[in-house]
Amino acid sequence: MRIFVSYSHQDKPTVDVIVNRLKYAGHEIWIDHLKLRPGDNISRKIEGGLRAADAVLIVVSANSLSSKWVQQEFSSLALSEISNRAPRVVPIVIDASSVPSYLSNYLYIDLSRDLEAGLESLVRSFDVVQRKETAQQHRGAEQRNDTQATQVASLGAALKAGRLTLVCGAGVSVGAGIPVWNDLLLKLLESMIERLSKDRSLDFGSNAAEEFSKRHGASSLILGKYLKNNLGRDFGKKVRDALYSAKPTTCGLIDAIVDASRPQRDGKPLDSIVTFNFDALIEENLSAANIRNRGIYTESIKHDPNELPVYHVHGYLPRTGKIPEGTDIVFSEDAYHGQFIDPFSWSNLIQLNKLTQNTCLFVGVSLTDPNLRRLLDVAWRKNPDKSLSHYIVKRIPRFTSDDDVLDGLALLLEEQDANALGINVIWVESYARIPELIRSIR
């Protein structure tokens, strides 16, 4: 059998042992240092090796998961699988790393605990196992569950050690009744047009806000700047009124976050919560559960050691009372520019500190925020061992009832993007599974 081996050169001593055992068993091995010659087109040679292979051995390790070149090989394999042109694939794990979810269709062999027993199992697998598509799909679901259990265990260990930070995005509050971003912008646009109608005696007609949004389609950040400029001093109040207009209280996801925040008998408490939301729903529900907490939105606010800090890095708008003096929520283009210009701003330093010192679990976050992506990239570059130390919960891309090629491609690309920022992806079938997953971390 012709076997293609994908691995990191940093793992060469272990890989040599594996290759020698397979060659002894009579297999032909395609491995880069044996087949590549000076002047070869490396990408083309590897593609050729993949096409000619009867099977592919993927050596999964911390080194291979941090290597851009090996990741490119992994991607080629995953894309071949999506197009049903892949040879038989066998991931083997040689350390404590997890198999990437986009390769979870395959049963893996663990060599990290017992190398000799693992090698025997590997040789047998090439001799007797035949790939069958229906069985492969069943194994894929089992493998994804196994990967998720490993991920949850890592998060549980971080929580017990007091090194877990929850990073919350808009998806956390939407279930409680906070308007989604586009609806929030529309509400504020209505307020702006109403003000202009009164101040300038202009007749915009009914449904003017919706019509303006359809016609001019400005990006949300530019539209935010329009709103900020024209609502003036009332901007913060108008945003607050729109946020709390439906009288939001809680939802299953916020309840699960509160449960995860409760002090543990046999471990340290949750280190912190970082939220990109302006609302106070998390603090309100923590207080209702008698969990001491402190909302922090400027560098001047300190918290006691027995208080859970909730960092509002994009600003804070409490439900009632006076809006804090000098509140400048990150809502528009100019506010994002300010975050980029000042790398030593309070909010940037808080995020970088948590990204470099803790394990972060991203919930309800889309990873489209340009400043967050920049900070993740900085933290990843400063990570000495290039380990994927953070996690994000995402719903499996599925726009059709059946397995779809484009859905498979979307899953691959999303996971690659997260991995490139130092983040593991925890895939769930539906958003309704997220509260249960967060509770399982305890």
VOGU-3710 file (C-alpha; in Angstrom, 3 decimals, decimal comma):
1> mrifvsyshq> 0,000/0,000/0,000  1,272/3,491/-0,891  1,050/5,726/2,188  1,477/9,509/2,170  2,757/10,909/5,498  1,855/14,475/6,517  3,832/15,732/9,508  5,871/18,546/11,065  9,658/18,316/10,753  9,895/19,016/14,481
11> dkptvdvivn> 8,327/15,582/15,023  10,803/13,791/12,721  12,296/11,439/15,394  8,875/10,017/16,211  7,804/9,996/12,563  10,933/8,023/11,608  9,936/5,294/14,063  6,428/5,168/12,547  7,731/5,129/8,957  10,239/2,367/9,654
21> rlkyagheiw> 7,537/0,167/11,183  5,253/0,679/8,155  8,102/-0,025/5,698  8,930/-3,207/7,627  5,273/-4,229/7,192  5,733/-3,911/3,409  4,175/-0,510/2,706  5,575/2,095/0,297  6,006/5,463/2,045  5,756/8,906/0,423
31> idhlklrpgd> 7,401/11,402/2,740  8,778/14,781/1,734  12,449/14,313/2,628  12,469/11,003/0,708  10,688/12,225/-2,437  11,453/15,956/-2,891  14,490/17,097/-4,872  16,080/20,550/-5,353  14,060/22,587/-7,826  10,828/20,603/-7,348
41> nisrkieggl> 7,523/22,468/-7,262  6,675/21,539/-3,682  2,906/22,127/-3,897  2,624/20,167/-7,135  4,735/17,284/-5,822  2,649/16,991/-2,681  -0,599/17,124/-4,675  0,805/14,358/-6,845  1,760/12,344/-3,798  -1,763/12,700/-2,417
51> raadavlivv> -3,365/11,638/-5,694  -1,142/8,580/-6,000  -1,576/7,464/-2,377  -3,785/4,611/-1,283  -3,813/6,027/2,231  -2,738/9,162/4,082  -1,212/9,209/7,530  -1,755/12,532/9,342  0,573/13,044/12,295  -1,326/15,318/14,698
61> sanslsskwv> 0,746/17,184/17,281  1,207/20,638/18,752  3,940/21,141/16,155  1,829/20,139/13,153  -1,169/22,183/14,328  1,009/25,309/14,492  2,742/24,744/11,148  1,234/26,686/8,256  2,747/24,250/5,756  1,329/21,158/7,453
71> qqefsslals> -2,000/22,921/7,843  -1,975/23,432/4,064  -1,547/19,668/3,627  -4,372/19,035/6,099  -6,561/21,429/4,081  -5,811/19,602/0,830  -6,901/16,369/2,457  -10,084/17,875/3,860  -10,970/19,406/0,486  -10,367/16,054/-1,202
81> eisnraprvv> -12,701/14,459/1,325  -15,373/17,070/0,594  -15,139/16,265/-3,128  -15,150/12,489/-2,412  -11,703/12,098/-3,970  -9,746/11,428/-0,782  -7,691/8,303/-0,206  -8,149/6,517/3,103  -7,062/8,856/5,907  -5,714/7,814/9,320
91> pividassvp> -4,873/10,590/11,813  -2,410/9,527/14,512  -1,951/11,603/17,655  1,530/11,683/19,201  0,926/14,127/22,055  -1,984/15,687/23,971  -3,323/17,569/20,909  -6,883/17,160/19,583  -7,698/16,159/16,002  -9,092/19,194/14,100
101> sylsnylyid> -12,864/18,982/13,713  -12,674/19,182/9,926  -10,824/15,837/10,032  -13,230/14,312/12,528  -14,728/11,933/9,958  -11,819/9,640/10,661  -11,102/7,340/13,577  -7,693/8,273/14,929  -4,999/6,173/16,580  -3,431/7,502/19,783
111> lsrdleagle> 0,312/6,848/20,046  0,878/9,301/22,893  0,255/6,842/25,745  1,699/3,601/24,390  3,799/3,921/21,236  4,313/0,181/20,700  0,648/-0,743/21,112  -0,346/2,198/18,914  2,016/1,100/16,129  0,596/-2,427/16,211
121> slvrsfdvvq> -2,897/-0,996/15,903  -1,758/1,238/13,026  -0,262/-1,652/11,050  -3,398/-3,754/11,590  -5,619/-0,892/10,466  -3,895/-0,726/7,087  -4,156/-4,472/6,700  -7,793/-5,132/7,560  -9,883/-1,938/7,583  -11,758/-0,971/4,412
131> rketaqqhrg> -13,315/2,466/4,100  -17,097/2,426/3,769  -18,951/5,680/3,307  -21,932/4,931/5,553  -19,729/3,674/8,366  -17,465/6,698/7,874  -20,326/9,114/8,499  -21,285/7,263/11,680  -17,681/7,285/12,881  -17,483/11,000/12,095
141> aeqrndtqat> -20,307/11,805/14,500  -18,691/9,656/17,193  -15,309/11,272/16,612  -16,747/14,799/16,828  -18,329/13,923/20,175  -15,014/12,501/21,385  -13,186/15,662/20,308  -15,762/17,818/22,086  -15,364/15,816/25,309  -11,613/16,482/25,195
151> qvaslgaalk> -12,226/20,182/24,595  -14,699/20,444/27,475  -12,246/18,642/29,761  -9,536/21,197/28,904  -11,918/24,046/29,670  -12,906/22,372/32,940  -9,252/22,120/33,955  -8,765/25,834/33,172  -11,834/26,728/35,249  -10,672/24,626/38,201
161> agrltlvcga> -7,280/26,360/38,055  -8,931/29,793/38,022  -7,582/30,577/34,530  -10,813/30,601/32,486  -12,231/33,782/30,944  -15,607/33,865/29,187  -15,656/36,223/26,197  -19,253/37,154/25,366  -20,579/38,636/22,140  -23,961/39,790/20,876
171> gvsvgagipv> -25,271/36,220/20,670  -25,337/36,027/24,481  -27,916/38,792/24,975  -30,076/38,380/21,873  -31,977/35,432/23,359  -32,998/37,617/26,304  -34,562/40,287/24,077  -31,677/42,644/23,308  -32,140/43,623/19,620  -29,775/42,195/17,035
181> wndlllklle> -27,354/44,699/15,537  -29,374/45,537/12,408  -32,575/46,041/14,415  -30,707/48,257/16,875  -29,386/50,395/14,022  -32,877/50,659/12,539  -34,348/51,816/15,856  -31,661/54,473/16,170  -32,103/55,525/12,557  -35,791/56,083/13,299
191> smierlskdr> -34,807/58,324/16,237  -32,359/60,276/14,059  -34,875/60,823/11,253  -37,537/61,836/13,754  -35,156/64,431/15,212  -34,207/65,781/11,794  -37,895/66,008/10,879  -38,576/68,195/13,913  -35,409/70,283/13,844  -35,325/70,898/10,084
201> sldfgsnaae> -39,046/70,733/9,306  -38,420/67,931/6,818  -41,099/65,466/5,786  -39,457/62,082/5,218  -42,709/60,145/5,114  -43,571/56,885/6,839  -41,071/54,002/7,096  -38,300/56,474/6,270  -35,675/54,669/8,338  -36,245/51,328/6,641
211> efskrhgass> -36,356/52,960/3,196  -33,124/54,890/3,861  -31,382/51,710/4,980  -32,499/49,857/1,828  -31,503/52,636/-0,541  -28,133/53,648/0,812  -26,910/50,463/2,495  -23,986/52,056/4,332  -21,817/49,720/6,392  -22,919/49,400/10,001
221> lilgkylknn> -19,832/51,260/11,264  -20,384/54,220/8,893  -24,094/54,274/9,693  -23,117/54,305/13,371  -21,082/57,431/12,698  -24,078/59,105/11,006  -26,159/58,318/14,087  -23,533/59,529/16,531  -23,036/62,812/14,661  -26,732/63,656/14,410
231> lgrdfgkkvr> -28,010/62,416/17,768  -25,270/64,351/19,561  -25,447/64,359/23,345  -28,544/62,169/23,286  -26,713/59,361/21,475  -25,958/57,273/24,589  -29,504/57,688/25,927  -31,046/56,734/22,586  -28,872/53,612/22,359  -29,867/52,651/25,902
241> dalysakptt> -33,576/53,170/25,176  -33,297/50,962/22,086  -31,321/48,272/23,948  -33,815/47,864/26,764  -37,010/48,647/24,812  -38,276/45,038/25,040  -37,539/44,890/28,799  -35,028/42,013/28,442  -34,198/39,920/31,503  -32,455/36,599/30,900
251> cglidaivda> -32,247/33,524/28,666  -30,888/29,999/28,833  -27,411/31,063/27,757  -27,120/33,813/30,378  -28,425/31,403/33,023  -25,692/28,929/32,032  -23,042/31,668/32,277  -24,312/32,469/35,780  -24,051/28,783/36,731  -20,479/28,644/35,404
261> srpqrdgkpl> -19,668/31,717/37,526  -20,664/30,149/40,838  -17,750/29,477/43,238  -16,493/25,875/43,167  -15,879/23,720/46,227  -12,854/21,972/44,767  -11,446/24,665/42,522  -10,926/28,368/41,974  -13,677/30,630/40,628  -14,114/31,853/37,058
271> dsivtfnfda> -11,342/34,392/36,470  -13,343/36,988/34,536  -15,911/37,794/31,883  -15,061/40,008/28,922  -18,108/41,265/27,055  -18,496/43,287/23,872  -22,094/44,103/24,786  -23,225/47,414/26,234  -26,058/45,936/28,334  -26,022/44,969/32,014
281> lieenlsaan> -27,887/41,654/31,739  -24,975/39,501/32,906  -24,371/41,646/36,006  -28,087/41,807/36,821  -28,395/38,017/36,722  -25,153/37,443/38,637  -26,419/39,741/41,395  -29,820/37,995/41,428  -27,931/34,720/42,037  -25,940/36,323/44,897
291> irnrgiytes> -22,674/36,132/42,970  -20,592/39,173/43,794  -19,502/40,982/40,657  -18,269/44,309/39,372  -18,986/45,837/35,979  -15,803/47,509/34,728  -15,767/49,889/31,769  -12,822/52,224/32,505  -9,365/51,824/33,992  -10,451/53,795/37,053
301> ikhdpnelpv> -12,824/51,048/38,277  -11,259/48,397/40,523  -12,756/45,178/41,827  -12,279/43,322/45,096  -10,599/39,881/44,971  -13,921/38,221/45,858  -15,815/39,990/43,051  -16,104/38,577/39,544  -14,983/41,298/37,106  -17,165/41,837/34,036
311> yhvhgylprt> -15,139/43,913/31,577  -17,202/45,950/29,111  -14,453/46,610/26,572  -16,829/48,323/24,105  -18,548/50,502/26,702  -21,389/50,158/29,181  -24,981/51,394/29,361  -26,801/50,458/32,598  -30,542/49,882/32,420  -31,394/52,742/34,790
321> gkipegtdiv> -29,750/55,724/36,395  -27,278/58,179/34,986  -25,123/57,067/32,093  -21,519/57,113/33,379  -19,660/60,331/32,651  -17,419/60,130/29,618  -19,047/56,942/28,305  -17,916/56,393/24,721  -19,292/53,153/23,377  -17,540/51,463/20,462
331> fsedayhgqf> -20,324/51,836/17,962  -18,978/53,631/14,926  -16,036/53,807/12,577  -14,206/56,516/14,520  -14,396/54,468/17,747  -12,762/51,479/16,021  -10,088/53,785/14,630  -9,429/54,932/18,196  -8,863/51,326/19,288  -6,357/50,808/16,491
341> idpfswsnli> -4,510/54,060/17,100  -4,070/53,505/20,838  -2,634/49,995/21,387  -2,177/50,811/25,082  -5,804/51,732/25,692  -7,430/50,177/28,751  -9,717/47,910/26,706  -6,899/46,632/24,472  -4,649/45,888/27,449  -7,420/43,997/29,272
351> qlnkltqntc> -8,129/41,833/26,231  -4,442/41,147/25,577  -3,871/40,244/29,212  -6,660/37,657/29,190  -5,633/36,295/25,777  -2,020/35,792/26,845  -2,513/34,679/30,460  -5,772/32,692/30,460  -7,788/30,171/28,485  -10,626/32,088/26,815
361> lfvgvsltdp> -13,970/30,617/25,768  -15,725/32,741/23,116  -19,527/32,511/23,206  -21,861/34,413/20,880  -18,848/35,910/19,093  -18,551/35,900/15,283  -14,801/36,727/15,001  -15,554/39,526/12,521  -14,551/42,374/14,873  -11,372/43,803/13,261
371> nlrrlldvaw> -9,784/44,919/16,520  -10,425/41,570/18,232  -8,839/39,767/15,295  -5,797/42,030/15,564  -5,443/41,322/19,295  -5,852/37,578/18,754  -3,128/37,703/16,116  -0,818/39,598/18,486  -1,464/37,070/21,279  -0,849/34,167/18,874
381> rknpdkslsh> 2,461/35,656/17,690  3,564/36,066/21,322  2,564/32,483/22,176  5,939/30,701/22,511  4,679/27,144/21,923  1,997/28,124/19,382  -0,617/25,986/21,139  -4,320/26,492/20,391  -5,166/27,642/23,909  -8,557/29,280/23,343
391> yivkriprft> -11,978/27,942/22,300  -14,999/29,246/20,418  -18,452/27,686/20,184  -19,863/27,673/16,647  -22,888/26,111/15,010  -22,082/23,566/12,296  -22,695/25,267/8,914  -25,765/23,611/7,464  -27,998/25,330/4,948  -29,488/22,175/3,437
401> sdddvldgla> -31,074/19,101/4,968  -28,417/16,830/3,441  -24,621/16,944/3,629  -23,590/19,622/1,156  -20,231/20,347/-0,458  -20,458/24,081/0,283  -21,401/23,392/3,907  -18,344/21,163/4,230  -16,177/23,870/2,699  -17,628/26,482/5,086
411> llleeqdana> -16,826/24,290/8,093  -13,261/23,789/6,892  -12,647/27,488/6,191  -14,185/28,667/9,478  -12,119/26,241/11,517  -8,933/27,131/9,623  -9,553/30,818/10,294  -10,109/30,227/14,014  -7,035/27,967/14,261  -4,898/30,661/12,596
421> lginviwves> -5,911/32,970/15,466  -5,039/30,393/18,147  -8,602/29,183/18,713  -10,066/25,658/18,778  -13,625/25,339/17,463  -16,270/23,491/19,461  -18,955/22,608/16,914  -22,576/22,234/18,013  -25,591/21,142/15,965  -27,691/24,077/17,175
431> yaripelirs> -27,374/27,179/19,327  -29,747/25,547/21,827  -26,905/23,153/22,768  -24,614/25,932/24,002  -26,061/26,382/27,533  -25,754/22,634/28,178  -22,165/22,682/26,914  -21,203/25,581/29,210  -22,734/23,830/32,222  -20,808/20,660/31,393
441> ir> -17,514/22,551/31,879  -18,069/22,476/35,640
//
